[in-house]
Amino acid sequence: MKRFYYLSDDIESTDRAYHQLEQSGTGLFQLHVAGSDCSALKAHHLEPPNIFQAHEIVEDGIFGALSGLCIGIGLFVTLLLAQTFFQPFSLNLFGVVIVITLIIGALAGGLYGLKNENHHLSPFHDAIHEGKFLLMVDTTTKNENIVDSVVKQYRNIRGVGSESISLPSLT
């Protein structure tokens, strides 16, 4: 799959291109529009990026889980060494400690990710806040020509990048 990014100066061109891509008949597009004017997006029935596309929840959650795992392993080793001085602990306690720190790390990372803009959208941050609209089109490589032919019809929309992606079920 490939994601194409297009910037538009106005909501009308974005709306027409969005709905024309929806009606192209291939059914293989995933379309989202990012803009600072949420009411305009709703009024034109344009799908904004979901929370996982707009923020770094997944990436920071994974980092938090790995950090929690490292802390859990550290606590595990500390408790293991402490057994030589204190009463021995059950091995179940060690598993519980690791699982709890893993979960807490993942939650902390995910919550931290809520405050960070997704790294895919950050290059367009200034343009979006200036009132432009970012049209994101996810499609297979065999449908690239359909996307290009539709978007080229609009002078106010220009291509600003593309990238290869894999679409998890969350997007």
RAURGI-V119222 format. One record per run of one state. SS is the DSSP state (alpha for helix, beta for strand, coil for the rest). FROM is the first residue (numbers start at 0). TO is the last residue. If there is no record, write none. Layout:
# RAURGI-V119222
SS FROM TO
SS FROM TO
This chain:
# RAURGI-V119222
coil 0 0
beta 1 7
coil 8 9
alpha 10 21
coil 22 28
beta 29 33
coil 34 36
alpha 37 42
coil 43 49
alpha 50 53
beta 54 54
coil 55 55
alpha 56 81
coil 82 89
alpha 90 113
coil 114 115
beta 116 116
coil 117 120
alpha 121 128
coil 129 131
beta 132 138
coil 139 139
alpha 140 150
coil 151 155
beta 156 163
coil 164 170
